[in-house]
């Protein structure tokens, strides 16, 4: 499947831009790009990786847009003041948004598998991609996070894999409404809950998404997702669940460990039962695995084969990723940023002893305002008496966004319900508090999204703990630290 053309990616270092640029390049397109983090001397490893792949990088000053034949790829919300955009307008170069370009590639595939839902998309895409890769289907995979199974010395960033088969597995995003561009053969919806849009808007978007698919894979344990099945044709849905007895694939009560979870999977139609031991922890990953096995079933990969491959799945970066341990204090880096993800993290961590010290950085004032009550509820119900939550103000990239609701308002409500919670003006102050509070046996969880520097913060936190206690780091999750800065998003 060729994709000839002369492409320029504005913000090429972004988690959604880098994999798409590499897929375009692998399919015959010429790729150049710019990024403000590059101009600021940050995230050098990612840009060195792109240069090593033959991608020509430019300052984000418009100088890289020099030909009318170029196609400028931007984020979903085109900002006219960005010099690259102004240059493209000036010389008559075409402009396309990242989700529209991704949808074009996806819709041309013989078998497009779209994974949607509020939570679990990246992990489920990684699981599906790994199963189909091991099954010899050579899928192209477009993910929003690095898939550990595909990381090696030559590919330290593995959010994309370019295959030569007819299968294209991709995350599909509802937050910017771009889900409407996708025409999947197989559409998976893990769950539906508040994040960026109202539930009424989400219901409309997801209903349209699965209606366009030949097969819809639905989680019957999630009330909103289960309701989508009502409008489908007989035989169109493949369903799964931990509790739903009518689901096609059902999981037995799992056996947990700190680093994984084991359970049986039963196919209601055939009666087949297989054992599955995941290397990633948490009930939410049982649901993600059932979704992946359901998609595999729709792609004619047997249950036993799919389960065997999933047993070798090693996870996604920044999903309950252990950064390291010092003085018996463990630091964990996690992507949780909405009530469902936060609740899943807390539930997973509380399955084992130890106090939790949490730093949650909201990913924008807009999402914080929308999710205010749900965030309060998830922390009040998920925190235990000994746990401590600290919050800096939300990520802010400037502009006219309504900042009337900040972290202090959320913290006050959580405190009112008897939980230990503190608001700080910035992340540095949160780090100071965590280092001072931490004691042996604690687990510090750094939570948040849309800010690549959170991983750097987590590594620095571990280093500070080790120094302050005169100890060494006992465990290290990876050799690399992220050094990038927060990235803007129009939804914030």
Order of alpha helices (4+ residues) and beta strands (2+ residues): beta-alpha-beta-alpha-alpha-beta-beta-alpha-beta-alpha-beta-alpha-beta-beta-beta-beta-alpha-beta-alpha-beta-beta-beta-beta-beta-alpha-alpha-beta-beta-alpha-beta-alpha-beta-alpha-beta-alpha-beta-alpha-beta
